[in-house]
Amino acid sequence: MAEDALKDWKIARTGISLLLNNKTEEAEALFIEHPHSFHVKAGRCFVLFMNALMTFEEDKFQQATLLLKDMERECAGDIGWLKSVKSKVFRAEETDKDYVNKLERQIVLADTQVFSAVSLFLQQELTGYVRGCWMLRKAWRVYQHAYNQISQLYRRTFGTNPTGFSPSCINPSNGSSLQSPQSPESSEWSIPSCNGYTNNVTPMSSPSGLRSSLSMFFSLTGITSEQQTPFVEPAEVTRLMSAASFGYGVYQLCVSLLPPSVLKVIHFFGFEGNRQSGLTALMYARLGEDMRAPLATLSLLWYHTIVRPFFALDGSNVKAGVAAAKQLVAECHAEFQNSALFLFFTGRMERLERNVDAALEAFGKAVEVATQREVKLLCLHEVAWCHVIRFSYDEAYRSLLQLQQQSRWSKGFYAYLAMVCCGANGKFDVLLSLYGKILPWFHETKNESQLDVFIMRRLPKIVDKETGHPYTVLYYKLLVYEALYLWNALPSCSTESLREISYECKENHSEEPMVGLTDLIEGAAYLYLEDTEAAIKSFRNCLKCRYPSKDEYDQHVSAFALYELGSSLSNNNNLNEGKNFLSKAQTQYKDYDFETRLNLRIHAALKNV
């Protein structure tokens, strides 16, 4: 391969490594020196999307979306149908550089669709889900097509199939026959194959009639599509396979984590996700030399330390992914030992293992060395949660107030959590002062996300509507415990803290903010104390006190109790009754707090029954 192209991807890889090692200025200087490099632009695009994903800030997502669209246009233009026609007419000889660049652009084209789809899914809106599914469908086809070309090249070069990554093993769902990228209706882009054939665009941009006429013209004039595939260096073949596996792995994880209601749309489009295939692809990608290798490692760390515990993919065992995450960090220690992001994931691992002091130390060090505002806020977010987990309400309040002032992501959430921490600490004057300051701002909230709806439903519970006075300390503690439970942070509490929670819940049911909340929290505490019988009893009591006359409001309490009871019974060798309660949790309630998250947990639990 030509030296300049080889240099470009290495420059992008170096720039990403500098960014991850807190050397933002050096990375920017390196990127600025190569403003027209495709690889550098793609690398910057990936990093910007990661920053948006970390902070959830709307302006970051808008910036990333614009850059993704620019990359899509550039890739689609470079590998388009018209360009392929020109090469046939003028018989342009394809060099190894042209060939590799064409494959690279196919991969980045699919990557942009996956990242754009993730942005849409995070909005948690129906129209966003449908658009995101369509983008994933397009990405799937391009990945499959690119992989087929690269795997042929790999077999020709090495005489064997690549190990550890095989997208072709993922078959369409429903027994449907997916159109190949060669069919006229298959994609919105035209994708030339390795031998010069062109995969068609939509009829809008290139009518199939015109394409057929041109094909006949080429045949009559003796212009053929066949071209000899140029020789590509073995190291470059391996890098291309690694590049293809990164986005494909993210794609597979993304699809496998969609809520059941969206999976129906996915199946309608004719494809599905395979989580294990996604993890295998990312493991392959992280071992390569491509610029995406460190991003593949970060994706795996994100999955094992955030996704798995947050969505309870392993039930109540939040430590299930820690061993894999530790191995990933250990293998990257030489290159990223002082990286703020890797310190962040180290803190996450410590928190999941209930080593909250060690987690605070890791997060604190990450804040000190971080040069990017996004990373600092990400770590401060975790610091605040660690203080809440330890019931250190003063420290939690200070951290949450700082986040409420500095973060552009859900200021209302940080304000709400800060207020209930004040109440749990008995500082009612501070609570009322903060409540008065932010109440007008709350009324301007647009209720666009599930989190916004959650906050607006909690706002009337902060103070007594009739008297304007605060409630009791235990009342606010229960709201803190509810937040810990809903964010699946209760398992990170110490044994002593869990016993304290169960004791407070058992002693007083008269001050609960929502009917049945005390029993739900008590049952969860018993569950993490490994007293399954006591947990089952509490969950049954929760449902008993809510049915049938008090189940109109705060229905998330009933839905989560059904899920917990069903999961506990299933794990306690009572499969039929457990499955019955899980099915009720899935179908009996709608539009409650964190419905999407719970449905993911129910779906995972039912698959294991």
N, C-alpha and C positions, 0 to 999 in steps of 0.2 A: 504494500500500500504506500501511497505517496507520503513524504515526510510531513508536509504541512497539515494534512488531515490527521495523521497520527498525533502530531503535536497538539492539535485542537482539543481532542478528547482528553489528553493528559493535562492540558491547561485547565479544562473544566473540572477534572478530578482533583487537581491541586487546589483550585479555588474553593470547591466544596469542603475539602479537608481543612483549609484555612478558616472558613466560616465556622465549622464545627469545633475548631480549636480556639474559638473566641478572638480570632484575628480578622475582624470585620474589615478594617481599613486596608489591610494587605490584600484581602480577597477582592475588595472593590477595585483597588488599583490594578490588580491583575486582570479583572474582567473588563475594565475600561480600555486597557491596551488592545483588546480584541473585540471591538464593537460589532464586527460583521461575522464573527465565528458562529456557525450554527450550533456547535456543541456547547459553547460558552453561553449562548442565549438559552438553550434548552436547560443547562445546569442552573442558571439563575431563575428560570421559570419554576423548576422543581423546588428550589430552596424557598422561593417566595410563597409557593403554595403551602409548604410545610409550616412557614411562619404563620400563615392564616389559619391553618388547622390547629396550631398550638394555642392561639389566642382567641379564636372564634370572633374576632373583631370584624365588623361589616366592611369597613374601608379596606382592610387587608384582603378580604375575599374579593371585593370588587376589583382591586388592583391585580390580584392573581388571575381573575377571570378574564380581564382584558388581555393580559399577557398570554394566557392559554389560547385565546381566540386568534391572536397574532401568530402564534406558533402553528396553530391548525391551518391557517390560511397559507403560511409559508410552506408547510409540508405538503398540503394538498396541491399547491401550485407546482412544486418541484417534481412530484411523482405523477402528475396528472395525465389524462388520456391524450390531450392535444400534444403534450411534449413527447409522448410515446409515438404518436403519428408522425411527428417531425423526424424522429430518429429513424423511422422506417423509410420515409420518403428520401431523406438525404443520406441514409445508410451511415449514420454517425457511429463510429467505432466506440464501443463502451469499454472504458478503462476500468482497472480494479478500483480506482478511487470513485468513479461514477457509480459503480455497482454497489460498493459498500455504503456510499452516501444514500443511495436509493433505499437500501434496506434499513439504514438508520432512520430515515425520514418516515418510513412506514411505522416503525416502532414508536417514534415520538408522536406521530399522528394518533395512534391508539392511546398512548399515554395521556395526551391532552383530553381525550374523551373520558377516560377513567377519572381523572382529577376533576374535570368539570361536573361529572355525575356525582362524585362525592360531595362537592359544594352544594349541589341541588338537594341531595338527600339530607344534608344537615339542616336544611330549612324546615324539614318535617311537614311539608305541604303536599297535598295530593297531586297537584299539577307538576310540582318539582319532582315527585317520585316517578311520574309517567315520563317526563322528559329525560330524567336520569336513566331510566330503564332503556329508553331508545338509544341514548349515548353508549350505554354499556353493550347493547346489541351490536352497534357499529364497531366498537372497540374489539369485541370478541372476534368478529370476522377478520379484522385487520391483523390481530395477533395470530390467529390461526394461519392466515395466509403468509405472514412474515415468517412464522415458525416453520412452515412447510418448506419455504425456500432456504432458510438457514440450516434446517436439519439435513436437507439434501446436500448442501455445501459441506456440512460437518461430516456426513458419511463419505462423501467423495474425498475429503481431506484426511480423515482419520480411519476410515474403514469400519466405523462402528457408530451406533446411535449415542447421543449425549446421555449421560447418566444423571438422574435426579430431577429431570424436568421434561414433561411430555404433555403439553396442552392437548394434543390430539386424542389423549385417552378420555377427555371429558366429552361425553356425548350429549346431544340435545335432549331435553326432557320431553315428556309426553309422547315419546316415540315419533315426534314430528321430524320432518326432513328439512333441515336448515339449508337454505340456498347457499351455495358456495359464493365466495367473493367474485367469481367469474360471471354470475348471472346478472342480467340487466337491472333487477330491482334490489340488488343486495346492499348497496352502499351509496352514500352521498358523494363519494370520491371515486376517481378512477385510479386503480392501483396496478401498475405494471408488474408483471411477474418477472422472474429471473431470466426467462428465455425471450422476453420481449412482448409476450402477449399482454393485453391490457384488460384489467378488470373494470367493468363498466360503471359509469356514474348513473345517476338517476336520469330518467327521460327528460327532465326539465333542462338539465345542463348539457346533455349530449344524447339526442334522440337515438333510440336503437336502430331506427330506419337508416339514419345517416351513417351509423357505425357499420351496419350491414353492407351498405352501398360502398363504403370505403374499403371494407374487407374484400368485396368482390373486385374492386378496382385494383387493389394490391395483387390479388390472385392473377388477374388478367395481364397485368404489367410485369409480373414476375418478381414483385417485391414481397419477400417473405418475412415472417415474424421471427424465424429462428435465428438466434445469435449464440455464439459460443460464449459460455460463461467464463469471465476472466479468472485468472488465478488469483487467489487471495491467501495471504500469509496465514499459517495455522493459528498464530496468536490472535490475529484479528477475527478469525472465525469463532474462536472461543469467546472473545469479547462480545461479539454480536449475539451469541447465544445467551450470554449473561445479561446483556441489555434487554433482550426480548423477555427474559424471565422476570425482571423486576416489575414492570407494569402489569404483566399477566398475573403475577402473584398478588399484587395489590387489588387487581380486578376480582380475582377469585375470592379473596377475603371480604371485599366490599359486598359482593353478591350474597355470600353465605351469611352475612350479618344483617341483611335486610329483614324487616318485620314480616310476619306471615301474610298480611294483607297485600304487601307489595310483591311478595314471591308469586302470587297469583298472576300479577302483571308480567313478571319475569317469565313464567311458564307460558303465558300467552304469546310472548315474543319468541319463544322456542329455545330458551337456554336456561341454565341454572349454574349455581356456584358450588364449588367443592373446596371446603376450607383446607383440607389436608393438601390438596394440590397447590393451593395458594402458598401455604407454608413451605412446601417443598421447593416451589419455584423461587421464593425469596431466599431460602437457604442456598440455592444454587447461585443466585445473583450476588449475594454478599461475598462469596468466595472468589468472584472474578475481579478483573482489573478495571472494569468499566467505571465511569464516573458515578454510576448509580449504586455501586457496591456499598458505600457507607449509608446511603439512604435506605437500602434494603435491610441493613442491620437495625437502623432506627425504626423501620416499619415493624420488624419482628419484636423489638423491645416494646413498642407501643401496643402491639397486640397482647403480649404476655403480661405486661404490668398494668395496663389500663383497660383494654377491651375485655379480656377474660374476667377480671374481678368485677368490673362495672356492670356488665351484662350477665353476671353469674353464670357463665358458660359451663363452669364446673360445680354448679350448685353452691353450697356454703363454703366450699374449699377455695378461698381466695388465694391461697399460696400455690395453687396448682402450676402456675407458669413461672414461678420464681427460679426454680433450678435451671430452666432453659435460658431465662434472662441473665442469670449470673454467668453462665457459660459464654454467652454472647459478649458480655462486658469484659470478661477475663480475656477473651481472644482478641479484643480490640484495645486492650490496656496500653500496649506499646505506642499506638498512634493517637489514642484519644483519652489518655489518663486524666488530663486536666480540662477536658471539654465540659462546659456547663451543662450541655444536654445529656451527656453520659452520666454526669453527677446527679442530674435530675432523676434519671432512671434508676440509679443506685439508691436514691432516697425513696423512690417508689417501692423498690424491692424490700428495703428495710421496714417501711410502713406496713407492707403486706404481711411481714413476719412479726409484727407487733413491736418492733424495735424503734419506737417513736423517737427516742432521743438520738439514735444514730441517723434516723431519717432527717430530723431537724438539722443535724450537723452537715449532712450531705447537701440539703437544700440551701443552707446558709452559705456553704462554700460555693455552690453554684451561682448564687446571687452575687457574691464577691467577684468572681472571675468573669461573669457574663458581660458581654459588651453590647448585646442586643436587648432592646427594651422588651421584646416579646418573651425572651427566655427568662428575664428577671421576673416578669409578671407571672409567668407559668410557675416558677418556683415559689413566689410569694403566695400564690393560690394554695399550693401544697402546704406551705408553712402554716397558713391560717387553719387548714383542715387538721393538721397535726395538733394544734393547740385546742381545737374543738374536741378532738378525739381524747385528749388528756384532761378535758374539762378545765383547762386553764383559760377561764373566760376573759380575764383582763387582757392577756396576750392575744387571744383570738379576736377580741373587739378591736384592738389597735391594728392588727394585720388586715382585718376585714374593712375597716374604715379607710386604710391606705389604698386597698384595692378598689374600693368604691369611688375614691377620688381619682385614681390614676388609670384604671382599666376602662376601656370602652366596651367591654363585654358585660352585659347584664348588671349594670350598677344596682338595679333593684334587688337582685339576688344577694349581693354582698350587704346591702343595707338591711334586708330582712334578717339575714343570719346574724348581723351585728346587733340588731335589736333584741332578738331572742336570747343571745348570749348575755346581754345586759340584764334582761329579766331573770335569767337563770342564776345570775350573780347577785341578784337583789338590788341592782342599781337602777331603780325605777325612774329616778329623776333624769338620768342620762337617756334612758329608753324613751321617755316622753318628749325630751328635747329633740332627739333624733327623729322621732315619729312626726313631730310638728314640722320639722324642716323639710322632710322628704315627701310628706303626704301629697302636696300639690304635684310633685314630679310623678308620683305613682299614678295619679289620675290621667296623666298624659300618655301612659303606656298603651301601646297599640294592641297588645295581646296577640302578637304574631307567632310566637312559639309556645311550645308546651311549658317551658320554664316561665314565660310571661304569665300564662294562665295560672300556673301554680302559685306564683307570687300574689296575683290579684285575688286569688281565693283565700290566701293566708292573711291578707291585709286587714280584713274585718276582725280577725282573731287576735290582733296585737293588743288592743285595749278594749275595755268594755264600752260598747256603743252607746249605752244609755247614760252612764256616769262619766265616761272619759277617763276612768281610773285604770291603772294596770291590774293584772291578775296576780296570782301567787307565784312564788319561786318555782314550785313543783310544776305548775301549769307551763311555764316557759321551758323548764327542763324537758318536759315531754315533747315540746316543739323542737328542741335541739336533738333529742333522741330520734324523733321522726325524720329529721334531715339526715342524720347519720345512717338511719335505716334505709331511706330511699336512695341514698348515694352509695349504698353497700359499703359503708365505712365502719359499721358496728363490729365486723370481724377483726378490725385493727385495734379495737379497745382491749385493754389489759383484762386479765381474769378478774382482778379486783373491781375494775370499773363495770364489767358486765354483771358482777354480783350486786354491785350498788344499784345498777339500773333495775335488775329484777326485784330487789328488795323495795325500792321506791314505788315500783308499779304494783307490787302485791299489797302494800300498805294502804294505798289511797287511790280509789277509782273515782272519787267525787270531783276532782279538779281537772279532769282530762279535757283538752280542747275539742276533741271529736269523740263521738260515741265509739267505744271499742278500741281506741288507739292504745290505751294502757295495756290491754290484753295482747294486742298485736306486738307491741314492743317487748313486753315481758316474754312472749313466746320466742321472739327472735333472740333475746338474750340467753334464754335457756338452750336454744338450738346451738349457739356458739359456745356455750358451756358444756356441750355434748350431753345434755339431759333431754333426750328426744321425747320421752314420755311426758315430762312436764311441759315441753314445748307444744306437743299435740294437744294437751289439755287446755293450754292458754289460747291456742288458735280456735279450738271449738268454743270456748267461752266467748271469744271475740264475735264469732258468727252468731252465737246464741243471743247475745245482748243487742245485736243489730237487727236480726230478723224478727218479724217482718216490718214492724212499725217505724223503725229508726234507720232504715236503709236508703232513704231518699237523698240524703246529703253525704258528702265525704265518702263517696262510694269506693274510692281507692282502698280504704281500710278493709272493706269486705273482699275486694278483688285480691289484694295481697294476702289476706288471711286464707282465702281459698287456695291460692298458689302454695303458700307455705305448708298448709295442712296436707294438700295433695302430695307435695314433694316429700314431706316427712313420712307420710304413710307409705309411699312407694319405696322409700329407702328403708322402711321398717318391715318389709316383706308383706305389706298389705296393698298389693298392686291394683286390684280392682277398685277398691274404695279410693285409693290415691288418684287413679286415672279419672275417676268420676269427678272428684273435686277439681282437678286440673282442667277438665273439660268445661266445668261450670265457670271457672275463672276466665276461661277463654271466650265464652259466649254470653255470659249473663250480664256483663256490664260494658258500657261504652262511654267514651268522652270523660274518663276520670283522669286524675293526676298520674302522669308517667305511664299511660296506657301502652305506648309503643315499647318502652323498656320492659314492662312486665310481659307483654306478649312474646318478646324474644325469649325471655326466661321460660315461659310456659311452653313455647315451641321446643326449646332445647330439652326441657324435662319430659315432655311427651315422647320425644324421640328415644329417650333413654328407658322409658317404661317397657 
